[in-house]
Amino acid sequence: MFSHVTLGTNDWQTARRFWIALMEALEQPIFFERDGGMSFGTANGPKTFIGAPFDGDAARPGNGVHIAYLAARRAMVDAFHAAALANGGSDEGAPGLRPQYHASYYGAYVRDPDGNKLQAVCHSAHG
């Protein structure tokens, strides 16, 4: 449905450490890295770009915005949450079932060091 998302950061070194750990938990490769920015994903698939905003202003999270990443297994959701907390992120909802969405919806919510709200979700009933 989408090509890519781009998130700004005000602290590249902290963001880099955070995002590498987070994407490793979701088994997403680094697509490319440049001075002060990087991208995860593949050339023909969805990607996440991280870096300083192009306009030079401070990065700010969007109010009411969050990005949800698909996880193939529930263990990946758990690893996503743990990686975020271990690398400067904050908890916005521990891993667990969210049956209000559907019976197999297993998700976790975090904020990155810049305040962006992120989620990992597994839709499989088989974990």
VOKE-685556 format. One record per atom (N, C-alpha, C, O): residue in one letter; y, x, z. Coordinates in steps of 0.02 Angstrom, whole numbers, padded with zeros to 5 digits, always signed. Each point is the difference from the previous one (the first is absolute). Layout:
BEGIN
aYXZ...
//
This chain:
BEGIN
m-00059+00040+00000m+00059-00040+00000m+00063+00043+00000m+00050-00020-00029f-00051+00078+00060f+00060+00041+00000f-00017+00071-00023f-00057+00021+00003s+00107+00013-00026s-00007+00069-00023s+00007+00048+00058s-00042+00044+00010h+00096-00052+00029h+00012+00046+00055h+00051-00029+00048h+00037-00047-00016v-00036+00077+00075v+00052-00014+00049v+00031+00068+00018v-00033+00052-00003t+00097-00053+00021t+00034+00060+00020t+00032-00012+00068t+00034-00050+00011l-00046+00096+00035l+00028-00005+00067l+00040+00063+00014l-00021+00056-00014g+00080-00066+00042g+00043+00056+00016g-00015+00029+00068g-00029-00033+00044t+00049+00095-00035t-00007+00034+00064t+00063+00040+00015t+00034+00024-00045n-00020-00018+00109n+00056+00041+00023n-00024+00067+00030n+00040+00043+00016d-00106-00035-00010d-00030+00060+00029d-00062+00017-00040d-00055-00022+00016w+00064+00062-00068w-00054+00013-00047w-00061+00032+00033w-00056-00021-00014q+00065+00069+00057q-00059+00034+00030q-00041-00048+00043q-00062+00001-00003t+00095-00043+00042t-00036-00049+00040t-00034-00051-00045t-00058-00018+00010a+00094-00006-00060a-00029-00049-00046a-00059+00029-00038a-00051-00034-00008r+00057+00095-00015r-00055+00032-00037r-00063+00002+00042r-00053-00020-00025r+00057+00043+00086r-00058+00003+00045r-00030-00070+00011r-00060-00009-00005f+00104-00039+00019f-00022-00069+00012f-00037-00028-00061f-00055-00025+00007w+00086+00030-00065w-00028-00032-00060w-00064+00034-00024w-00045-00034-00024i+00040+00099+00030i-00062+00033-00019i-00057-00025+00045i-00054-00017-00026a+00065+00014+00091a-00053-00025+00046a-00017-00072-00015a-00059-00019-00001l+00110-00023-00011l-00012-00071-00013l-00040-00010-00064l-00048-00038-00001m+00067+00072-00052m-00034-00009-00064m-00069+00032-00001m-00045-00024-00035e+00035+00076+00074e-00068+00027+00007e-00045-00052+00032e-00058-00007-00021a+00083-00030+00070a-00040-00052+00033a-00019-00054-00049a-00053-00031+00007l+00095+00018-00057l-00013-00051-00051l-00033+00028-00063l-00010-00035-00049e-00006+00100+00052e-00033+00035-00056e+00042-00003-00064e-00027-00009-00055q+00093+00016+00063q+00046+00001-00057q+00023+00071-00013q+00024+00033+00046p-00031-00009-00107p+00018+00069-00015p+00076+00010-00008p+00037-00048-00013i-00016+00110+00022i+00069+00017-00017i+00003+00001-00077i-00038+00035-00032f+00084-00073+00004f+00010-00002-00073f+00042+00059-00021f-00017+00035-00048f+00073-00024+00082f+00040+00060-00011f+00043+00012+00061f+00011-00045+00041e+00013+00107-00036e+00047+00017+00053e+00054+00044-00029e-00013+00044-00041r+00075-00056+00063r+00057+00041-00019r+00038+00015+00063r-00015-00027+00053d+00064+00070-00058d+00041+00016+00058d+00034-00063+00026d+00042-00029-00035g-00059+00007+00095g+00031-00058+00030g-00028-00067-00019g+00029-00052+00016g-00086+00051-00050g-00030-00065-00018g-00071+00007-00024g-00022+00054-00020m-00014-00109+00021m-00068+00000-00025m-00022-00070-00018m+00033-00049+00016s-00090+00045-00050s-00028-00064-00020s-00075+00002+00013s-00033+00051-00006f+00006-00109+00024f-00072-00009+00011f-00025-00052-00049f+00036-00047-00017g-00098+00055-00005g-00030-00047-00046g-00025+00038-00061g-00014+00059+00002t+00008-00096-00058t-00024+00030-00062t+00047-00019-00057t+00039-00047+00005a-00044+00084-00060a+00044-00011-00057a-00004-00072-00026a+00051-00029-00018n-00110+00000+00017n-00009-00067-00029n-00005-00055+00052n-00013-00057-00017g+00023+00074+00081g-00007-00050+00052g+00065-00005+00040g+00049+00034-00014p-00050-00077+00065p+00060-00007+00042p+00014+00065+00038p-00045+00038+00016k+00109-00027-00002k+00021+00060+00033k+00051-00016+00054k+00034-00051-00002t-00029+00097+00051t+00052-00002+00051t+00039+00065-00005t-00030+00054+00004f+00096-00059-00013f+00044+00057-00002f+00038+00004+00066f+00022-00050+00027i-00015+00111-00001i+00037+00013+00062i+00051+00055-00014i-00017+00051-00029g+00079-00062+00051g+00050+00052-00008g+00069-00025+00020g+00007-00058+00020a+00042+00101-00025a+00068-00019+00015a+00025-00050-00052a-00018+00007-00059p+00058-00056+00078p+00027-00047-00049p+00041+00037-00054p+00036+00048+00014f-00043-00071-00076f+00034+00031-00056f+00076-00004+00005f+00035+00043-00026d-00009-00094+00061d+00073-00007+00004d+00032+00044+00053d+00061+00002+00007g-00102+00035+00031g+00025+00046+00050g+00018-00032+00067g+00015+00036+00048d-00017-00102-00044d+00012-00034+00063d-00061+00006+00045d-00053+00020-00022a+00061-00038+00085a-00055+00001+00048a-00053-00052-00019a+00017-00054-00025a-00080+00071+00036a-00055-00047-00010a+00002-00052+00056a+00012+00017+00058r-00025-00080-00076r-00002-00054+00049r-00059-00046-00019r-00009-00015-00059p-00029-00007+00108p-00054-00048-00015p+00028-00068-00017p+00053-00020+00026g-00088-00017-00068g+00021-00068-00017g-00021-00049+00053g-00055+00003+00026n+00100-00049-00009n-00015-00052+00049n-00045-00052-00032n+00017-00030-00051g-00076+00019+00080g-00047-00049-00027g-00047+00029-00052g-00040-00036-00029v+00045+00100+00016v-00042+00033-00050v-00056+00038+00034v+00010+00034+00050h-00070-00041-00077h-00054+00045+00020h-00046+00010-00060h-00004-00042-00045i-00030+00098+00045i-00046+00018-00054i-00070+00000+00029i-00013+00032+00051a-00032-00068-00085a-00069-00004+00023a-00044+00039-00049a+00001-00011-00060y-00040+00058+00087y-00047+00040-00039y-00071-00027+00008y-00021-00016+00055l-00014+00011-00111l-00070-00022+00002l-00044+00055+00028l+00008+00058-00018a-00053-00077+00061a-00050+00046+00027a-00069-00027-00019a-00013-00060+00009a-00030+00102-00033a-00067-00021-00022a-00045-00017+00060a-00046-00041-00006r+00060+00072+00063r-00041-00011+00059r+00044-00008+00062r+00056+00026+00003r-00080-00062+00046r+00037-00010+00062r+00013+00066+00035r+00052+00008+00033a-00098+00038-00038a+00009+00066+00031a+00062+00035-00029a+00032+00039+00036m-00016-00052-00098m+00060+00029-00031m+00063-00030+00032m+00050+00035+00009v-00052-00099+00008v+00056-00031+00034v+00010+00033+00068v+00056+00016+00020d-00111-00006+00016d+00003+00033+00065d+00029+00071-00007d+00042+00020+00040a-00065+00017-00091a+00023+00068-00011a+00074+00002-00019a+00037+00044+00021f-00016-00092-00061f+00071-00008-00019f+00044-00007+00061f+00050+00034+00008h-00070-00079+00037h+00038-00013+00061h+00003+00062+00044h+00053+00019+00024a-00111+00012-00014a-00003+00060+00042a+00042+00057-00030a+00035+00035+00036a-00039-00025-00102a+00038+00053-00033a+00074-00012+00007a+00038+00047+00012a-00016-00109-00019a+00071-00016+00008a+00025+00018+00070a+00052+00032+00007l-00089-00053+00044l+00021+00011+00068l-00001+00074+00019l+00041+00023+00039a-00088+00015-00068a-00006+00071+00014a+00052+00042-00037a+00008+00060+00015n+00028-00091-00062n+00046+00039-00042n+00071-00028-00001n+00035+00003-00050g-00015-00032+00107g+00070-00021+00007g+00014-00072-00016g+00058-00022+00003g-00110-00017-00021g+00009-00071-00012g-00003-00040+00064g-00016+00027+00053s+00030-00091-00057s-00004-00044+00058s-00042-00061-00016s-00005-00022-00058d-00024-00006+00110d-00045-00058-00006d+00040-00064-00011d+00049-00013+00035e-00071-00027-00083e+00028-00067-00012e-00055-00053+00000e+00014-00058-00015g-00075+00078+00032g-00056-00046+00002g-00065+00038-00008g-00015+00025-00054a-00024-00021+00107a-00062+00039+00001a-00050-00028-00051a+00004-00058-00019p-00052+00101-00002p-00052-00024-00046p-00039-00058+00029p-00016-00001+00059g+00002-00048-00102g-00039-00056+00022g-00001-00055-00052g+00037+00002-00050l-00079-00051+00063l-00004-00058-00044l+00063-00043+00007l+00027-00006+00055r-00005-00022-00110r+00056-00046-00002r-00024-00064-00035r+00018-00012-00057p-00059-00028+00092p-00030-00059-00032p+00050-00053-00023p-00018-00044-00039q+00080+00049+00062q+00050-00047-00024q+00014+00010-00075q+00026-00046-00033y-00043+00105+00005y+00008+00012-00072y-00063-00018-00038y+00003-00037-00049h-00060+00062+00071h-00067-00022-00022h-00051+00033+00045h+00015+00047+00036a-00076-00073-00037a-00051+00019+00049a-00015+00075+00002a-00018+00026+00053s+00024+00009-00108s-00018+00072-00003s+00060+00046+00000s-00008+00061-00008y+00068-00087+00018y+00061+00041-00004y+00004+00046+00061y+00008-00023+00056y-00015+00088-00068y+00002+00051+00052y+00058+00046-00015y-00001+00035-00051g+00051-00033+00093g+00059+00039-00015g+00030+00035+00060g-00019-00014+00058a+00065+00058-00071a+00039+00036+00051a+00070+00011-00028a+00009+00010-00060y+00040-00011+00104y+00070+00009-00018y+00031+00058+00037y-00013+00010+00060v+00053+00030-00094v+00036+00057+00030v+00070+00004-00031v+00016-00033-00049r+00024+00075+00080r+00064+00021-00031r-00003+00075-00009r-00024+00037+00043d+00049-00015-00100d+00004+00072-00012d+00059+00029+00039d+00039-00038+00029p-00030+00104-00027p+00054+00029+00040p+00070-00023-00022p+00047+00006+00039d-00040-00031-00100d+00065-00026-00023d+00008-00074+00012d+00052-00029-00018g-00102-00004+00048g+00005-00070+00017g-00028-00049-00050g+00005-00060+00010n-00035+00085-00064n-00030-00045-00050n-00064-00031+00028n-00042+00035+00029k+00034-00100-00037k-00059-00034+00025k-00056+00004-00052k+00010-00017-00059l-00068+00040+00081l-00058+00012-00043l-00061-00034+00029l-00004-00013+00060q-00043-00002-00104q-00061-00033+00021q-00058+00027-00040q+00009+00020-00058a-00068-00018+00088a-00062+00010-00036a-00042-00062+00011a-00002-00026+00056v-00031+00001-00108v-00040-00060+00006v-00064+00007-00039v-00002+00025-00057c-00052-00048+00088c-00066-00004-00032c-00018-00074-00003c+00003-00035+00050h-00020+00011-00109h-00017-00070-00010h-00075-00013+00001h-00022-00057-00008s-00018+00109+00018s-00073-00006-00003s-00030-00025+00066s+00021+00022+00054a-00068-00067-00059a-00036-00025+00059a-00052+00051+00023a-00026-00006+00056h+00012+00055-00097h-00053+00048+00015h+00025+00063+00034h-00039+00046+00012g+00103-00043+00002g+00029+00057+00036g+00003+00061-00041g+00024+00052+00024
//
